[in-house]
Amino acid sequence: VADPRKSAAGGLAVALGQALEATGGLWLGWSGKITEGDASSGARADPPLQMQRSGKVQLATFDLSASQHDRYYLGYSNGVLWPVCHYRLDLADFDAGYFDGYVEVNKLFARQLLPLLQPGDIVWIHDYHLIPLAAELRALGCQQRIGFFLHIPLPPPPLLAAVPQHS
């Protein structure tokens, strides 16, 4: 999560920062920090949320373990989905453990977000890193409206079907 007030923030941070300037809101995401240990072993509780304000926007971030970062972010998100969505099957690494890490971290996002939601909130999910998040939120009982925006084109069905977990 980038601070939308800082000029180094990317296009999404700047656009959302401007959109939320009048209404306020909550932005949940990865802190960019990797912690020691392996959260997937079950030996560790969910990481604590770090809360800070950026104007009218509440930023809620949490750290990922090295294993989560490697399997979710480097592995499935950027090693499978990014290449496939960019028509580069030759770059995709279909390691079976990557998908498990991807689902694990999307469940973590859902567990972190649900207690922060208020009745009437709208959840707006962004990009291929969080495709399963809406389903995970619903599985936990989330009743709020949920939208999803994919920042890259979805590949045609024959190309998408190359992903073992495409469904």
C-alpha positions as CSV (number, residue, x, y, z in Angstrom):
1,V,0.0,0.0,0.0
2,A,1.5,3.3,-1.1
3,D,0.7,6.5,0.7
4,P,-1.5,8.3,-1.9
5,R,-0.2,11.7,-0.7
6,K,3.3,11.0,-1.8
7,S,4.4,11.7,-5.4
8,A,6.2,8.3,-5.6
9,A,3.0,6.5,-5.3
10,G,1.8,4.7,-8.4
11,G,-1.2,5.5,-10.7
12,L,-3.7,3.4,-8.6
13,A,-2.6,5.1,-5.4
14,V,-2.9,8.5,-6.9
15,A,-6.3,7.8,-8.5
16,L,-7.8,6.3,-5.4
17,G,-6.3,9.0,-3.2
18,Q,-8.1,11.6,-5.3
19,A,-11.3,9.6,-5.4
20,L,-11.3,9.1,-1.6
21,E,-10.3,12.6,-0.8
22,A,-13.9,13.8,-0.4
23,T,-15.4,10.7,1.1
24,G,-12.7,9.0,3.1
25,G,-12.3,5.2,3.2
26,L,-10.2,2.3,4.1
27,W,-7.3,0.8,2.1
28,L,-6.1,-2.6,3.1
29,G,-3.0,-4.2,1.7
30,W,0.5,-5.7,2.2
31,S,2.9,-3.4,4.0
32,G,5.8,-4.3,1.7
33,K,7.6,-6.0,4.5
34,I,8.6,-9.6,4.8
35,T,8.9,-11.2,8.3
36,E,11.0,-14.1,9.4
37,G,9.4,-17.5,9.9
38,D,6.8,-19.4,8.0
39,A,3.2,-18.4,8.6
40,S,2.0,-21.3,6.5
41,S,3.2,-23.8,9.2
42,G,0.3,-22.9,11.4
43,A,2.8,-21.9,14.2
44,R,2.0,-18.2,13.9
45,A,-1.2,-16.2,14.2
46,D,-2.2,-13.7,11.6
47,P,0.1,-10.8,11.5
48,P,-1.0,-7.6,13.3
49,L,-2.6,-4.8,11.4
50,Q,-0.7,-1.6,11.2
51,M,-3.0,1.4,11.0
52,Q,-2.2,4.9,9.9
53,R,-4.0,7.8,8.4
54,S,-3.4,9.5,5.0
55,G,-5.7,12.4,4.9
56,K,-9.2,11.0,5.1
57,V,-8.1,7.5,4.1
58,Q,-7.3,4.9,6.8
59,L,-4.4,2.7,5.7
60,A,-4.4,-0.8,7.1
61,T,-1.4,-3.0,6.3
62,F,0.2,-6.2,7.4
63,D,3.4,-8.1,6.7
64,L,3.8,-11.3,4.9
65,S,6.1,-14.2,5.8
66,A,8.9,-15.1,3.4
67,S,7.0,-18.2,2.4
68,Q,3.8,-16.3,1.7
69,H,5.6,-13.7,-0.3
70,D,7.4,-16.3,-2.4
71,R,4.4,-18.5,-3.1
72,Y,1.7,-15.8,-3.3
73,Y,3.4,-12.8,-4.7
74,L,6.4,-14.0,-6.6
75,G,5.0,-17.5,-7.3
76,Y,1.4,-17.5,-8.3
77,S,0.6,-13.8,-8.9
78,N,3.7,-12.9,-10.8
79,G,5.0,-16.3,-11.9
80,V,1.7,-17.7,-13.2
81,L,-1.1,-15.1,-13.5
82,W,1.0,-12.2,-14.9
83,P,2.6,-14.3,-17.7
84,V,-0.6,-16.0,-18.7
85,C,-2.5,-12.7,-18.7
86,H,0.2,-11.3,-20.9
87,Y,0.1,-14.2,-23.4
88,R,3.5,-15.5,-22.1
89,L,2.9,-19.1,-21.2
90,D,6.6,-19.7,-21.9
91,L,7.3,-17.6,-18.7
92,A,4.7,-19.3,-16.5
93,D,5.9,-21.5,-13.6
94,F,3.1,-23.9,-12.7
95,D,4.6,-25.0,-9.4
96,A,1.7,-26.7,-7.4
97,G,2.7,-25.0,-4.1
98,Y,2.2,-21.5,-5.6
99,F,-1.5,-21.9,-5.8
100,D,-1.8,-23.0,-2.2
101,G,0.1,-19.9,-1.1
102,Y,-2.1,-17.7,-3.3
103,V,-5.2,-19.0,-1.7
104,E,-3.7,-18.8,1.8
105,V,-2.8,-15.1,1.4
106,N,-6.2,-14.3,-0.1
107,K,-7.8,-15.9,3.0
108,L,-5.5,-13.8,5.2
109,F,-6.7,-10.7,3.4
110,A,-10.3,-11.7,4.0
111,R,-9.7,-12.4,7.7
112,Q,-7.9,-9.0,8.1
113,L,-10.5,-7.0,6.2
114,L,-13.8,-8.4,7.5
115,P,-13.6,-7.0,11.1
116,L,-12.8,-3.5,9.6
117,L,-15.9,-3.4,7.5
118,Q,-19.0,-1.4,8.5
119,P,-22.6,-1.9,7.3
120,G,-23.1,-0.1,4.0
121,D,-19.4,-0.3,3.0
122,I,-18.5,-1.2,-0.5
123,V,-15.5,-3.4,-1.0
124,W,-13.5,-2.7,-4.2
125,I,-10.9,-5.3,-5.0
126,H,-8.1,-4.7,-7.4
127,D,-6.2,-6.9,-9.7
128,Y,-5.0,-10.5,-10.2
129,H,-3.3,-10.7,-6.9
130,L,-6.7,-10.9,-5.2
131,I,-9.0,-12.7,-7.6
132,P,-10.3,-15.2,-4.9
133,L,-10.8,-12.5,-2.2
134,A,-14.5,-11.9,-2.8
135,A,-15.3,-15.6,-2.5
136,E,-13.2,-15.7,0.7
137,L,-15.0,-12.7,2.2
138,R,-18.4,-14.3,1.3
139,A,-17.3,-17.6,3.0
140,L,-16.6,-15.6,6.2
141,G,-20.1,-14.0,6.0
142,C,-19.4,-10.6,4.4
143,Q,-22.6,-9.0,3.3
144,Q,-21.3,-5.8,1.9
145,R,-21.3,-5.1,-1.9
146,I,-18.1,-6.2,-3.6
147,G,-16.7,-5.0,-6.9
148,F,-13.6,-6.3,-8.7
149,F,-11.4,-4.5,-11.2
150,L,-8.8,-6.3,-13.2
151,H,-6.1,-4.0,-14.4
152,I,-4.9,-6.3,-17.2
153,P,-7.0,-8.0,-19.9
154,L,-8.3,-11.5,-19.0
155,P,-6.8,-13.9,-21.5
156,P,-9.1,-15.8,-23.9
157,P,-10.5,-19.1,-22.5
158,P,-8.0,-21.4,-24.4
159,L,-5.0,-19.6,-22.9
160,L,-6.6,-19.3,-19.4
161,A,-7.3,-23.0,-19.5
162,A,-3.5,-23.7,-19.5
163,V,-3.5,-22.7,-15.8
164,P,-4.1,-25.9,-13.8
165,Q,-6.4,-24.1,-11.4
166,H,-8.1,-21.9,-14.0
167,S,-11.6,-22.6,-12.7
